[in-house]
Amino acid sequence: MLHIFIDRVKSEKSSCLVVEILKSVFDSNIHKQDQLMHLVIPANDTLYKHITDWVVFGCLPNPNSEFFVQLNKEQPEGLESTITIRSRTRNTKKKTSRYFINYTLVPTYFSIQLVERILFMGNSILVLGKSDKTRAGLAGKQQEFFSRMQRLPRNTFRTDSLSETMEELTCAVGKDLHHLVVSETDLLTHLSIIKDFFLGGRGELFHEFQSIISQNLSKKTSMMDLKMLPTKNVRLNIKECFRLASSRVQVQEHILQKIEVIVTATDSGKADAMEKYLSEIGLNLKQEWPLHILFTQESMDGYNEMFRFLLQVRGLQMQLKLIWLETRQIFRVPIPNGPAILRIQMTYFIDNFQYYLQADVLESQYGILIEGIEKSETFDHIRLCLSKFQSNIMVQSFRTNPSLRDGIQQLMDLCTSYCKHMNYLIQQYHEHGIPVCEGRSSTIDEFTTNFHRKVEFLYAAFRRLAGDPQFGVYLGQLLLRLDYNSYFSKYRSMSLSQHPSIIGSLT
């Protein structure tokens, strides 16, 4: 039996897998466990030494990559962002993290929660050791941590004591991390910047930015041209447009220094410039150390998706209002089934949808987030609050449901096409004196039919999902705003029984 064990061990280069093989042999030979016990302690000693070096000192004396915590050499030093990553899937490598778990080397009797706590501990030690405000206190705690690890039993494969110890140690360092990110680096101020810029908290800034951009893009300047022009040309440079809008609404300079507008346009193409701008613009927020451990690239990508979506909704609001401004002297009275009535219906839907996003979703969830952080005592609680906040705003804004997301986008695209059509007619009126038809026309009839169809689809989908407890609360608010006077419901021509496959795809 011993030579079988030795042969299997020779084929493995990891001490973690040696323990795994020994446990397999130990469990399958109950009558010889007493003889194998003298191998259990030295095998566990090697594994526990790796764990102790990492969780107490943040060290990986691991030249042969034997330990399951490994270094990602592709990432620069200082990106201990795995503190915030709690994956429930056994990925062997996280490309955005400085350190990662190689699950092929994890003993099978180690739970995922235990492994994640081990990873969390080492990363926390590295972060706390880099701060002058926590380094001194950490040294004393490391002695205590080392003593705790040395007292762990080595003569068993049970992980109860190890799991309990890791839970206590992560709680201890979590409090230090909590103080570091909340009190020392002013987390709440950082969150207010994200809310104001990424989540439309400063509506006057977005309105001013949209106005300046619309004025420039109306000159049919391509996005590539806008991007390549020198910054001194304020009228045509998107970044300067943002800075100009910020100065007009009196954004403080030290805050503006942290925000950078990014545009990823690759070619001018034939696409509409405004649409291209809305789909490819983004913001980059300079992260102060150690806030990078909370705001990873993945989370900032999510906030940028919300930024583009909110910017598009606000832009459409402004376009519809500008059409009213241009046509109020042309149209004498709104005629049934005419362009003015359609604009009123589109404006009603978009205005209520925008108010729902800003008030019922973002402001509400942000209040819950701040309350949770103020009541938190550990770093892990902060991380959980931030994770729930981003998840909730994405779900409640319908960004995670493909059918609803596409349905809303199609309706917004239709409203944008209507605005283009009306702007063209208005331009013809001003330039050539061609009157704008204020009554029914085949084009407006087509717009009206498609708009009602898409609203009916969304309304039916919302009603169906409102019965789900997961969606009911916030969807009820949206339905109340959209159908307050039963306007849309009385025009419904599509029922759930007529289109079960379409509505069923939403759930």
N, C-alpha and C positions, 0 to 999 in steps of 0.2 A: 504494500500500500504506500509506503514511504517513497519508494522509487517512482511510483506513478505520479505522486505529488511533485517530486523533484523534476521529473520530465516535463510536467505542465508548467512549472515555474520557469524553467529555462527558456521557454518560448515567449515569456512576457518580460517587458522592460520596465513596467510600472509597479512600484510597491503597492499602489492601490489595488491593482489586479491580483497581486500575490495574496493579499488579504481575502479577496473575493474567491480565489481558488481554494485557499485554506478553509474558508467557511463552507464551501461546497463539499469538500472532502470530510470535514468535521461533521456536517449534518447527515451525510450519507453513511457514516460509520459510527453509529451510536455506541456500539460495544467497544470501540477503541478510542473514545474521546479522551479518556484519562491519559493515554499515551500521546495523543496529539496536543494536549494542553500546553506542553512545554514549548510548542511552536507558536501558540496563539499570542503570548505576551510579547516576544520580540517582533512579530509581524505587526501587531497593533502599535508597538512603540515607534516603529518607522512611520506609519501612517499618522499617528497623533503628533509626531514631531513636525511633520509638514503642516498639519493643521495649526499647531501652536505658533510656529514661525509666522504664519500668515495672519491669524486672527489677533495675535498679541503685538507683533512688530511690523506687520505689513510687508514681510519679506518673502521672497520666493527663491530660496537657494535650491534651484530646481533646474540644473543645466541640461538634464536629459528629458525634461518635460514629463516627469513621473507623476506629479501631483495634478489633481483634476482642475485646480485653479491655474490658469495659464495667462501669459502675457501676450497681448495683441500688438505685435511690433509695427503694425501699419498705422497705429494711432500714436500721436505725440504724447509725451509725458504730461501729466496733469489732468487728463480726461478720465477721472474716476467716475464716469457717468453710469456705471453699472449699479451704483447705489440705488438708482431709481427704477431699475428694470427688474420686474418680478415675472419672468416668463413662466408660463405653465406648460410650455412645450420644450422638449429636450433638444434644443438647438445646440450644435457643437461649437458655434462661434458667433459672437455678436460683433459685427464689424464696426459699430459705432462706439465700442467700449475699449478702454485701456486694458482691462482684465475681463476674462470670460470663463465660463464653465465648460470644460470638455467632458460632456456627459458619457462619452465612451470609456472614461477612466473612473467614473463614480461607482463605488460599490453598490450593488443592487439593493442592499438593505438600508441605504441612506435615503431618507425621504427628500423630495424636492425642496420642501420648506427648510429642512436642515442645511442642505447644500446652499440655498440662497442666503441663509443667515451667515454661513461661513464666508461667502463672497462679500456680503454686506459689511461684515466686521473688518476684514482686511482693507477694504476701500475706505471705510470710516476712519480707521487708524491713519491711513495715508493723508486724508483730508485734514484731520485734526492736528497731525504732526506738522503741517505746513503753515499753520496759523500761530502767530506769536501769542495770541490771546488764549489758546487752548493747549499749546505745547507743554507748558510747565505742569499743568494739572494732569495731562495725559501720562507723564512719566510715572507718577505715583500709581495711577490706575493700572498701568501695564504690569507692574510688579504683582498687584492683586490678581490680574487676569492670568498671569503666568502660573501663580500658585494654584489657582482654580483648575487650570488645565492639567497641571502635574498630578493633582489628586484624583483625576478621573480613572476609573478601573480599566485595566488593560487585559484582564483575563476573561473577557466576554465579547461576544459580537453584538450584544444589545446596545442600542444607541440612546436609551432613555436618559442616562446621566449626561451624555454629550449634548443631547437636544435641550435638556433643561438648562445646562450651563450656557449654551449659545443664546438661548432666549434671554437669560439674565444679562449677559454681556452686551447683546445688541440693544437692550433697553437702556443700559448704562451709557453707551456711546451715543445712543439716539437722543438723549437729553442734551448732551454737549453739542451735537449737531443742530438740534433745535434752537439752542441759544445762539449758535454761530450764525445761522441763516436768518433768524427772525430779528434778533436784537442787534447783532453786530453789523449785518449787511443790509438791514432795512428791507425785508422781503415785501412788506405791504406797499412800499413806494414802488418797487419793481412791478408788482401786480397791477397797481394803478396805471402804470405806463402801458402795460399790455392791454388793459381794458380800454384806455383812451384811444390808443392807436390801432391795435389789431382788431378790437371788437366794437369800434364805432362809438365809444363813450363820448368823444368830443364831436358831436354832430356838426357843429359849426365849422370845424376843420375839414371834414369830409365834404360838406356843401361847398366850401370855398375852393377846395382842391378840384372837385368835379367841375365847377364853373370855369376855372382857369384852363383845365385840360380840354373841356368842350370848346372853348374859344380857339384854342390852338389846333385841335384836331379837325375843326370845321374848315380849316384852310387846306384840308386834304394832304397834310404832311404825313408821310409814312412813319411807322414806329421806328424803323431802323434809322431814318433821318433824325428823328427826335433823340434817339439814343446817342448818335454819333456827333451831334452838334456840340460846340463848346459850351461850358457852363455859364459863360458870360451872357449868352443869348437866353435871357430869362423866359421869353415868350414861347420858345420852342424846346426847351430842355425839361424833361419830366421831373428830374430831381430838383431842379431849380423851381419848377412850378410848385412842388410840395413844400419847399422851403419858403417860397413866397406866401403860400396859403397859411403856413405855420406862423409866419411873422404877422400876417393880417389878423389872426385870431389870438396873437400874443402868447404863443407857446414859449415857455422859458428856454433860454439858449442851452443851459446845461442838460435839459431833457432832450432837446433837438439833437445834441451832439451824440446821443446814444442811438438814434434812429437813422437808418439808411434805407432809401428807396432802391429797390433792385428791379430791373426789367430784363427778362430773358428772351427778348425777341431775337430771332435768328435771321429773318428776312422780311422784307416789306410785303411781298406777296400781293394778292388781290383781295385779301380779307379786309373787312371793315376795320378802320384804325381804332375806333373806340372799343369794339369787341376784342380786338387783339390786345389792346392796352389792359382791359379789364381782366382778361384771362391770363396774362403773363406778368402783371405787376406783383410785387411783394415787398415785405419789409424785413429788414435785418436789425435785430436788437443786440447791442453789445452787452454781453453777459459779464457782470462783475463776479470775480471769484469770491466765494465758492458756489454761486447760484447756478453755475453750469451743471451741478449735480442734480438740480431739480428741473431745469429747463433744457432738456436734451434737444437734439436736432429734430427728432421725431415729433416731439411736442410742439416745437416752433413751426414745423410744417403744417400741423393741424391748425394752429392759430392763423397762419397765412392763408389756409384754405377758407377759413371763416372771414378773413379780411377781404379777400377777393369777392366772396359771395355777397357780403354786406355792401361792398362798394358797388357791385352790379345792381343790387336792389335800389340803393339810393340814387344811382345814376338814372335808372329807369323812372323813378319818382320825379326827378328833375326834368327829364325829357317830356313826360306827360304834362307837367305843369307849364313848361315852356310852350307847348302846343296850345294850351288854353290861353296863354298870354298873347300868342300870335293870332289866334282865331277869334278872340272875344269881340273884335270890331268887324270881323268878316262875317261871322254867323250872327244872324239877328236873334233867333230862338232855336234851342235844340229841337231837331225834327226826329220823330221816332224812326229807328233803324238807320239814322244818319251817323256821320263821323263824330259829332259832338256827343251823342248819347253813348257811343262805344267808348269814347275817351273817358267819360264819367264812370262807366262800369269798370274799365281797366284801372283807373285811378283809385276807385273804391277798394278793389281787391288788393292792389299793390300797397296802398297806404296802410290798410289794416294788417296786411302780412308783415310789413316793415315794423309796425308798432308792436306786433306780437313778438317778433324776433328781438327787438331792442328792450322792451319792457318786461314781457312775460317770460322770456328765456334768459337773455344775457344779464339784465339787472337783477332778476330774481336769483339766478344761480350764483352770480358774483357775491351777492349778499350772504348766501349760504356758505360760500367759500371763505369769506372773511370771518364770519362767525366761527366756522370750524377751526381756522388757523388760530384765532384768538383764544379758543378754548383748548387747543392742543398742548400736549406736554412733551411729545417725542417727535423726532424727525420723521418716523414712519407714518405718524398721523398726518403730518403736513403733506407728505408724498401722496397719501391716500386721498386727502382732500383735493389736491390738484388733479389727480387722475380722475376722480369722480366729476370734478368741474368740467374738464375738457370733454369727457365722455358724454355728460349730460347735455352740454350745449350742442355737440355734434348730432346727437340723437334727436333732440327736440327741434333742431333746425333742419331735420330730414336729410342730413348729409350722409348718413350711414345706410339709408334704405334706397337701393338703386332705383326702384320704380317711382317712389315719391320724388326723389332727387331729379330724375329725368323728367317727370311730369311737370314739376315746378320750373325747370329750366326751359322746357318747350313752351310753356305759357309765357315766360319772360321773353323768350326769343320772338314769339308772336307779337307781343306788345312792342318790342323793339322794331320789328318790321313795320308795324302800323305807324310808329313814330317817324320812320324813314319815309314812308309813303306820304304822310301828311306834311313833313318838312319839304319834300319835293314839290307838292302842290302849292304850298305857301311861297316857296321860292319862285315858282312859275308865275304866281299872282303878282309878286313884287317886281319881278324883272320884266315880265311880258304882259301883265294885265290880264292874264287868263283867270277867270273866276274859279274859286274853289267850290265844288258842288257840296252844298250843305244838306242835301237829301240823300236818298238811297242811291246806291250804285252797285254794280256787280262786284267791284273790288271790296267795298265796305261790307257788302253782304257776306262775302267769303271770309273776311276778317271776323265779322260778328259770329258767323256759324262756328268757325274754328275756336274762337275764344270761349263761347258757351260750351262747346264740346270738352275743352280742356278743363274748364272750371267744374263742369259736371263730373268729370273723371276724378279730379282732386277732391271735390266735395264728397263724392261717394266713398272714396278711399279714406278720407278723414273720418267720416261717420262710421265706417267699418272698424277702423283701428281704435276709435274712441271707446269701444266696448272692451278693449284690452286694458287691464289694470296698469300695465306698463306705460301705456300711452294716454290713458283717459284724462288725467288731470290737465296737462297742458294742451292737449288737442281740444278739450272742452272749451278752454279759453279762446282758442283760435276760431272754433266754429261759432262761438257766441259773437265774436267780432265780425266775422264774415257774413253771417246769416242772421244778424240781429233783428232785421225786419222781415225775415223769411224771403228775401229778394231772390237769392240763388236757388233755394229749395223749390220754389214754385215753378222755376224754369227747368227743373230736372227732367230730362227725357231718357236718361240712362238709369236703369235700376240694377240692383245687385243680381236679381234673378235673370235679367237679360244678358248680363255680362259677368258670370261667375268666374270665368277664367282670368279676366283682367284684374278684378278686384282680389281674387284669391292669390295672385302673384305678389300682392303687397304685404302679405302676412307671413 
